[in-house]
Amino acid sequence: MGEQPTIGARDAAQRAIAYLDEMTGQAPEVVSGLEPAEQGWLVTLELLELARVPDTTDVLGCYQVTIGPDGEPVSFRRVGRYHRGQVDEDPP
């Protein structure tokens, strides 16, 4: 079994936001998921990748950031892309 996180969920989300902003140059729009992982936290964020007119056709990326039990970012990856106006209960 993995190490228990030493930081709380709110801190993990804030660190994931700052990390994704630093790595991509874009500030995430929303935290759409946050769950304890085997080692730390798994944070899911939505990021505007391509602005279009009308904005319902904007392209958003869904990213997951892993925050280690010590509170440091470990990794990130894009897990999907979708249009803002897409009517789907669960984005990729």
C-alpha positions as CSV (number, residue, x, y, z in Angstrom):
1,M,0.0,0.0,0.0
2,G,1.2,3.6,-0.8
3,E,2.2,6.4,1.5
4,Q,-0.6,8.5,2.9
5,P,-0.7,12.1,1.6
6,T,0.7,14.7,4.1
7,I,-1.2,17.5,2.5
8,G,-4.9,18.1,2.3
9,A,-7.1,18.0,-0.8
10,R,-7.3,21.8,-1.1
11,D,-3.5,22.2,-1.1
12,A,-3.2,19.4,-3.6
13,A,-5.6,21.1,-6.0
14,Q,-3.8,24.5,-5.6
15,R,-0.5,22.9,-6.3
16,A,-1.9,21.1,-9.4
17,I,-3.3,24.4,-10.7
18,A,0.1,26.1,-10.3
19,Y,2.0,23.2,-11.8
20,L,-0.2,22.9,-14.9
21,D,-0.1,26.7,-15.4
22,E,3.7,26.5,-15.2
23,M,4.1,23.6,-17.5
24,T,1.6,24.7,-20.2
25,G,1.6,28.5,-19.9
26,Q,-2.2,28.4,-19.5
27,A,-4.2,28.7,-16.3
28,P,-6.7,25.9,-15.8
29,E,-10.3,27.0,-15.8
30,V,-11.7,24.5,-13.3
31,V,-10.8,21.6,-11.1
32,S,-13.2,18.8,-12.2
33,G,-11.9,16.0,-10.0
34,L,-9.8,15.4,-6.9
35,E,-9.2,12.0,-5.4
36,P,-6.7,10.3,-3.2
37,A,-4.3,8.1,-5.2
38,E,-2.1,5.2,-4.1
39,Q,0.6,7.8,-3.5
40,G,-0.7,11.3,-3.0
41,W,-3.5,12.9,-5.0
42,L,-4.9,12.7,-8.6
43,V,-6.3,16.1,-9.7
44,T,-8.3,16.5,-12.9
45,L,-8.3,20.0,-14.5
46,E,-9.9,21.6,-17.5
47,L,-7.8,23.9,-19.6
48,L,-8.7,26.1,-22.6
49,E,-6.5,25.0,-25.5
50,L,-8.1,26.8,-28.4
51,A,-10.4,29.8,-28.2
52,R,-13.0,30.1,-31.0
53,V,-16.0,32.1,-31.9
54,P,-18.6,31.3,-30.8
55,D,-17.1,30.2,-27.5
56,T,-19.2,27.0,-27.5
57,T,-16.7,25.7,-30.0
58,D,-13.7,26.4,-27.8
59,V,-11.4,23.3,-27.5
60,L,-10.8,22.3,-23.9
61,G,-8.2,19.8,-22.6
62,C,-8.8,17.5,-19.7
63,Y,-5.6,17.0,-17.7
64,Q,-4.6,14.8,-14.8
65,V,-1.9,15.9,-12.4
66,T,-0.4,13.6,-9.8
67,I,0.6,15.2,-6.6
68,G,3.0,13.1,-4.4
69,P,2.4,12.4,-0.7
70,D,4.9,15.2,0.1
71,G,2.8,17.7,-1.9
72,E,5.2,18.0,-4.9
73,P,3.9,17.5,-8.4
74,V,5.0,14.2,-9.9
75,S,3.5,14.2,-13.4
76,F,0.8,15.4,-15.6
77,R,-0.9,14.2,-18.8
78,R,-3.7,15.2,-21.1
79,V,-6.4,12.5,-21.0
80,G,-8.8,14.0,-23.6
81,R,-10.0,17.0,-25.5
82,Y,-13.6,18.2,-26.2
83,H,-15.6,21.2,-27.4
84,R,-17.0,23.5,-24.7
85,G,-20.5,23.1,-26.0
86,Q,-20.3,19.3,-26.1
87,V,-23.3,17.8,-24.4
88,D,-21.7,14.9,-22.6
89,E,-22.0,14.1,-18.9
90,D,-18.4,13.1,-18.5
91,P,-15.7,14.8,-20.6
92,P,-12.8,12.6,-21.6
